[in-house]
Amino acid sequence: MVMKLKDLAAELGLSQTTVSRALNGFPEVNEATRQRVSEAARRLGYRANVSARRLATGRSGAIGVTLPLQRSQHFGPHTSEFLSGISERMAQHDIDIVVTPIDADDEVPVFRRLVASKRVDALVLSAPTPNDERIAALTELGMPFLLHGRADNVKIPHAWLDIDNEGAFRRPTSHLLDLGHTPIAMINGPEDQTFAIHRLRGFRSALEARGITPDPQLIGGGRFTDENGFRLAQAFLERRPRPTACLAGEMMAALGGFRAIRLAGLELGK
């Protein structure tokens, strides 16, 4: 038998209105009552009716994740891990995810449509650039959003989440130099994206700290695909002197580099 709201309310000795407001996070319900209702709902297997919840809260109960096609990694391992992490966390809060692959040149009209349709309560944006125009567009539309990465030059206040990409490449470059490697090559991401700019900065700073001028012929970028990693590594290996080490920004690009190394008759680590 499916438990209904009135059954849960009767079990708790509370009104249906109080139970509904507690489950939907209304501020007028105190924390102790909210916790009591939530625990009872979990214990008794109560699941809120999505349509009723939308009517009660004015929210869709979903967030949107936009994946600009030109900037994406062809839905490779990184994208899968990214979506998996978001999905796992949102599931803990009974929030659905709407994934929207869009043409990077058509993003603002898509944003307008999402806002007008009220399909999502907020958006997660990926692959930002330093002057990312999406921030101003969404701010003007009044749509809450989180930027996965940084837009260094945008002064509009906004929420963002990122790692230390500069340090992530400065430290391993320094480590390779400590091991005696030189020259060192780098397979980076798309040069217009902030994370790739930060990684290149870290790579360069580690070399320059040792008095080494970075060789632009040993720095390549683009989409993180096996083919691009293979092509760049082949070009690096044709240089003289050959690089003795290479940093790759993503697993698929690294696998492509590994193929090029084996094709050249070389072996990793030797």
C-alpha positions as CSV (number, residue, x, y, z in Angstrom):
1,M,0.0,0.0,0.0
2,V,1.3,3.4,-1.0
3,M,1.6,5.8,1.9
4,K,-0.1,9.1,1.3
5,L,0.4,12.5,2.9
6,K,-2.6,12.1,5.1
7,D,-1.3,8.8,6.4
8,L,2.0,10.2,7.3
9,A,0.4,13.2,9.0
10,A,-1.9,10.8,11.0
11,E,1.1,8.7,12.0
12,L,2.9,11.9,13.3
13,G,-0.2,13.5,14.8
14,L,0.4,16.6,12.7
15,S,-1.7,18.4,10.2
16,Q,-1.2,17.7,6.5
17,T,-0.2,21.3,6.0
18,T,2.5,21.1,8.5
19,V,3.9,17.9,7.1
20,S,3.8,19.2,3.6
21,R,5.6,22.4,4.6
22,A,8.2,20.4,6.6
23,L,9.0,18.2,3.6
24,N,9.2,21.1,1.3
25,G,11.5,23.2,3.4
26,F,9.2,26.0,4.4
27,P,11.0,28.3,6.9
28,E,8.0,28.6,9.3
29,V,8.4,24.9,10.3
30,N,11.0,24.6,13.0
31,E,14.1,22.4,12.6
32,A,13.0,19.8,15.1
33,T,9.7,19.2,13.4
34,R,11.3,19.1,10.0
35,Q,13.8,16.5,11.1
36,R,11.0,14.4,12.8
37,V,8.9,14.5,9.6
38,S,11.8,13.7,7.3
39,E,12.9,10.7,9.5
40,A,9.3,9.4,9.6
41,A,9.0,9.8,5.8
42,R,12.2,7.8,5.3
43,R,11.2,5.1,7.8
44,L,7.7,4.6,6.4
45,G,8.7,4.9,2.7
46,Y,6.7,8.0,2.0
47,R,7.5,9.7,-1.4
48,A,6.0,13.1,-2.2
49,N,3.8,13.4,-5.2
50,V,5.9,15.4,-7.7
51,S,3.0,17.4,-9.2
52,A,1.7,18.2,-5.7
53,R,5.1,19.3,-4.6
54,R,5.5,21.6,-7.5
55,L,2.1,23.2,-6.8
56,A,3.0,23.7,-3.1
57,T,6.5,25.1,-3.6
58,G,6.4,26.7,-7.0
59,R,9.6,24.8,-7.8
60,S,10.2,22.1,-10.4
61,G,12.4,19.9,-8.2
62,A,15.0,19.7,-10.9
63,I,18.3,21.3,-11.9
64,G,19.6,21.7,-15.4
65,V,23.1,20.8,-16.6
66,T,24.1,22.4,-19.8
67,L,26.8,20.8,-21.9
68,P,27.9,23.1,-24.8
69,L,28.7,20.7,-27.7
70,Q,31.7,22.6,-29.0
71,R,33.3,22.8,-25.5
72,S,32.4,19.3,-24.3
73,Q,34.8,16.4,-24.2
74,H,32.5,14.3,-26.5
75,F,30.8,13.0,-23.3
76,G,34.0,11.1,-22.3
77,P,35.0,9.8,-18.9
78,H,35.3,13.3,-17.4
79,T,31.8,14.2,-18.4
80,S,30.5,10.9,-17.1
81,E,32.1,11.3,-13.7
82,F,30.9,14.9,-13.5
83,L,27.3,13.9,-14.2
84,S,27.5,10.9,-11.9
85,G,28.7,13.0,-9.0
86,I,26.0,15.6,-9.5
87,S,23.3,12.8,-9.9
88,E,24.4,11.1,-6.7
89,R,24.3,14.2,-4.6
90,M,21.0,15.4,-6.1
91,A,19.4,12.0,-5.5
92,Q,20.0,12.4,-1.8
93,H,17.7,15.4,-1.9
94,D,15.1,14.0,-4.3
95,I,16.1,16.5,-7.0
96,D,16.0,15.4,-10.6
97,I,18.6,16.4,-13.3
98,V,17.7,17.7,-16.8
99,V,20.8,17.3,-19.1
100,T,20.7,19.7,-22.0
101,P,23.4,19.4,-24.7
102,I,23.3,22.7,-26.6
103,D,25.1,24.5,-29.4
104,A,27.5,27.0,-27.8
105,D,26.2,29.7,-30.3
106,D,22.6,29.1,-29.2
107,E,22.9,29.0,-25.5
108,V,21.0,32.2,-24.5
109,P,17.8,31.3,-26.4
110,V,18.0,27.9,-24.7
111,F,18.3,29.6,-21.3
112,R,15.3,31.7,-22.0
113,R,13.3,28.7,-22.9
114,L,14.3,26.9,-19.7
115,V,13.3,29.9,-17.6
116,A,10.0,30.3,-19.4
117,S,9.1,26.6,-19.2
118,K,10.1,26.4,-15.5
119,R,11.5,23.0,-16.1
120,V,14.4,23.6,-13.8
121,D,15.1,25.6,-10.6
122,A,18.8,26.3,-11.3
123,L,21.5,25.5,-13.8
124,V,25.0,24.1,-13.7
125,L,27.3,25.5,-16.4
126,S,30.4,23.8,-17.6
127,A,33.5,24.7,-19.6
128,P,33.7,28.5,-18.7
129,T,35.9,31.0,-20.5
130,P,37.5,34.0,-18.8
131,N,34.9,36.4,-20.2
132,D,32.0,34.0,-20.2
133,E,28.9,35.8,-21.5
134,R,26.5,33.2,-20.0
135,I,26.9,34.7,-16.6
136,A,25.4,38.1,-17.6
137,A,22.7,36.4,-19.6
138,L,21.5,34.2,-16.7
139,T,21.8,37.0,-14.1
140,E,19.6,39.1,-16.3
141,L,17.1,36.3,-16.6
142,G,17.1,35.8,-12.9
143,M,18.0,32.1,-13.1
144,P,20.1,30.8,-10.3
145,F,23.2,29.0,-11.5
146,L,26.5,27.4,-10.5
147,L,29.6,27.7,-12.7
148,H,31.8,24.6,-12.8
149,G,35.1,26.4,-13.2
150,R,36.0,30.1,-13.2
151,A,35.4,33.1,-15.4
152,D,38.3,35.3,-14.2
153,N,37.4,38.5,-15.9
154,V,33.7,38.6,-15.1
155,K,32.9,41.0,-12.3
156,I,29.2,40.1,-11.8
157,P,28.9,38.2,-8.5
158,H,28.2,34.5,-9.1
159,A,28.6,31.1,-7.6
160,W,31.5,28.9,-8.9
161,L,33.3,25.7,-7.9
162,D,36.8,24.9,-9.1
163,I,40.1,23.2,-8.3
164,D,43.5,24.7,-8.3
165,N,44.3,24.0,-11.9
166,E,47.4,26.1,-11.9
167,G,48.9,24.2,-9.0
168,A,47.7,20.9,-10.5
169,F,50.2,21.4,-13.3
170,R,52.9,23.4,-11.6
171,R,53.5,20.7,-9.0
172,P,53.9,17.6,-11.3
173,T,56.0,19.7,-13.7
174,S,58.4,20.6,-10.8
175,H,58.4,16.9,-9.8
176,L,59.4,15.8,-13.3
177,L,62.2,18.4,-13.3
178,D,63.3,17.1,-9.9
179,L,63.6,13.6,-11.5
180,G,65.8,15.1,-14.2
181,H,63.4,15.2,-17.1
182,T,63.9,17.8,-19.8
183,P,62.4,18.8,-22.2
184,I,58.9,18.3,-21.0
185,A,55.8,18.4,-23.2
186,M,52.2,19.2,-22.4
187,I,48.8,18.1,-23.8
188,N,46.4,20.8,-22.6
189,G,42.7,21.5,-23.2
190,P,41.0,24.1,-25.4
191,E,43.1,27.2,-25.1
192,D,40.1,29.6,-24.7
193,Q,38.8,27.8,-21.6
194,T,39.8,29.0,-18.1
195,F,41.0,25.7,-16.7
196,A,43.4,25.3,-19.7
197,I,44.8,28.8,-19.3
198,H,45.4,28.1,-15.6
199,R,47.1,24.8,-16.3
200,L,49.4,26.3,-18.9
201,R,50.3,29.1,-16.4
202,G,51.3,26.4,-13.8
203,F,53.3,24.5,-16.4
204,R,55.2,27.6,-17.6
205,S,55.8,28.9,-14.0
206,A,57.4,25.6,-13.0
207,L,59.8,25.7,-16.0
208,E,60.6,29.3,-15.6
209,A,61.4,28.9,-11.9
210,R,64.2,26.6,-13.0
211,G,65.4,29.0,-15.7
212,I,63.9,27.0,-18.5
213,T,62.1,28.8,-21.4
214,P,58.9,26.9,-22.4
215,D,59.1,25.6,-25.9
216,P,55.8,26.4,-27.7
217,Q,56.4,23.4,-30.0
218,L,56.0,21.1,-27.0
219,I,52.7,22.6,-25.9
220,G,49.5,21.5,-27.6
221,G,45.8,21.8,-26.8
222,G,42.3,21.0,-28.1
223,R,39.6,18.6,-27.2
224,F,40.5,15.8,-24.8
225,T,40.2,12.8,-27.2
226,D,42.3,9.8,-27.9
227,E,43.0,11.0,-31.5
228,N,44.1,14.5,-30.4
229,G,46.4,13.1,-27.7
230,F,47.8,10.7,-30.3
231,R,48.4,13.4,-32.9
232,L,50.0,15.8,-30.4
233,A,52.3,13.2,-28.9
234,Q,53.4,12.1,-32.4
235,A,54.4,15.7,-33.1
236,F,56.2,16.0,-29.8
237,L,58.2,12.8,-30.5
238,E,59.4,14.2,-33.9
239,R,61.1,17.1,-32.1
240,R,64.8,16.9,-31.4
241,P,65.8,16.6,-28.6
242,R,62.7,14.5,-27.8
243,P,60.8,15.3,-24.7
244,T,61.5,12.8,-21.9
245,A,58.2,13.4,-20.2
246,C,54.7,14.6,-21.1
247,L,51.9,15.9,-19.0
248,A,48.3,15.1,-20.2
249,G,45.3,16.9,-18.9
250,E,42.8,14.1,-19.2
251,M,42.7,10.3,-19.5
252,M,41.6,9.9,-23.1
253,A,44.3,12.3,-24.3
254,A,46.9,10.4,-22.2
255,L,45.8,7.1,-23.8
256,G,46.3,8.7,-27.2
257,G,49.7,9.8,-26.1
258,F,50.5,6.3,-24.9
259,R,49.6,4.9,-28.4
260,A,52.0,7.3,-30.0
261,I,54.8,6.4,-27.7
262,R,54.3,2.6,-28.4
263,L,54.1,3.2,-32.1
264,A,57.4,5.0,-31.9
265,G,59.0,1.9,-30.4
266,L,59.3,3.5,-27.0
267,E,58.2,2.3,-23.6
268,L,56.7,4.3,-20.8
269,G,59.1,4.7,-17.8
270,K,62.2,3.7,-19.8
